[in-house]
Each structure stands twice: as C-alpha cells, then as structure tokens.
Amino acid sequence: MIEDEMFDLVRQHKDGILQSSVRKTLEIDSKKCSRTIAKLMKNHLIRREPELANGRNTFRLYCMEFTGPSDKHKYFLAGGVFSPCTGCSIECYPENCRLLDEWVWAIIKEEN
C-alpha cells in the first residue's frame, strides 16, 4: 500500500524530507503523491511545512510519531526527563512544586 511506503519513508527522515523527494523515491505522479499525503495528514501521521528548495516552492514532510528527542528538545530535557510543566494539568505554585524543583536541580547538576 502506497500510504505505508510513504509513511515509512517520511519516518526514516528525522529532520523531514521534501515532498518532491518522496514523489521521486516512490516513483509516483504528483497528483497521487498529494492525495496520499492528504490521507496521511488526515490521520495525523505526518505534517508538512512550506519550504523553498532550489528556488522552487515545495513542502517538507515530518512524521508525527515521536522518534526520540532531537536537538530541538534539548532545552526541555534535564537528566533525560522532560520538564514536568510540559503538559502538566496540576494547579500549583511553581515555587512550591516538588517535581519542578527536582527537574531544576537536574539542570544544575548537568551544568556542573
């Protein structure tokens, strides 16, 4: 199935892959490529962002599946753990949050 092949191809490129490269690699026409991308986006498996490549407008495709921390995530990690405030729904005062204290101490230890 072309959707599976495309998803696997996008997943292999942690920093994204150009839509034109996907089309060429899978040897499909642009219409079929666009339809398949739309299906994958509708199912929240990939996302795309506009990009200018070689003077032409195209899109870079990214996998929506978490494949591990990248350089973009390093500011949210301390001791290999995401900031406890990320996605937190506990109503608290940051100055009295034990989870946040532990995370901040992990940052301090990493810097020393």
PELIN-V497498 format. One record per residue. RES is the residue in three letters. PSI is psi in whole degrees, 0 to 359 (none if undefined). D_CENTER is the distance of its C-alpha to the mean C-alpha in Angstrom with 2 decimals. Layout:
# PELIN-V497498
RES	PSI	D_CENTER
RES	PSI	D_CENTER
This chain:
# PELIN-V497498
MET	132	23.58
ILE	328	21.66
GLU	318	18.69
ASP	317	18.22
GLU	316	18.67
MET	316	16.18
PHE	316	13.44
ASP	319	14.40
LEU	314	14.44
VAL	319	10.95
ARG	326	9.78
GLN	342	12.03
HIS	93	10.39
LYS	327	7.60
ASP	18	8.05
GLY	166	8.47
ILE	143	12.02
LEU	141	14.63
GLN	322	15.98
SER	325	19.39
SER	323	18.59
VAL	314	17.44
ARG	315	20.70
LYS	318	22.78
THR	317	21.46
LEU	354	22.05
GLU	54	25.23
ILE	158	24.94
ASP	163	26.18
SER	327	24.11
LYS	313	25.25
LYS	323	24.15
CYS	313	20.78
SER	318	20.26
ARG	318	21.52
THR	319	19.29
ILE	317	16.12
ALA	319	17.57
LYS	315	18.11
LEU	324	14.63
MET	321	13.33
LYS	326	16.23
ASN	8	15.25
HIS	37	11.69
LEU	330	10.49
ILE	164	8.88
ARG	161	8.59
ARG	147	10.48
GLU	139	11.52
PRO	146	15.10
GLU	148	16.08
LEU	116	19.52
ALA	124	20.08
ASN	39	23.65
GLY	8	25.06
ARG	145	23.64
ASN	132	21.20
THR	192	18.43
PHE	147	14.80
ARG	130	11.72
LEU	137	9.83
TYR	145	6.21
CYS	138	6.01
MET	353	5.48
GLU	136	6.84
PHE	119	6.26
THR	17	7.70
GLY	162	9.05
PRO	141	9.11
SER	186	8.72
ASP	330	11.13
LYS	333	9.29
HIS	346	9.82
LYS	334	13.41
TYR	349	15.04
PHE	357	14.19
LEU	142	15.57
ALA	125	19.29
GLY	28	20.91
GLY	11	17.67
VAL	135	17.40
PHE	153	15.18
SER	132	17.38
PRO	344	19.50
CYS	343	19.31
THR	111	15.64
GLY	9	16.30
CYS	138	19.98
SER	9	22.58
ILE	131	25.64
GLU	111	28.02
CYS	178	29.12
TYR	121	30.20
PRO	325	27.85
GLU	347	30.97
ASN	16	31.98
CYS	114	28.74
ARG	318	29.19
LEU	317	25.51
LEU	321	24.62
ASP	313	27.66
GLU	321	26.64
TRP	318	23.18
VAL	320	24.87
TRP	326	27.43
ALA	323	24.79
ILE	314	23.60
ILE	318	27.28
LYS	321	27.93
GLU	326	25.11
GLU	338	26.56
ASN	none	30.06
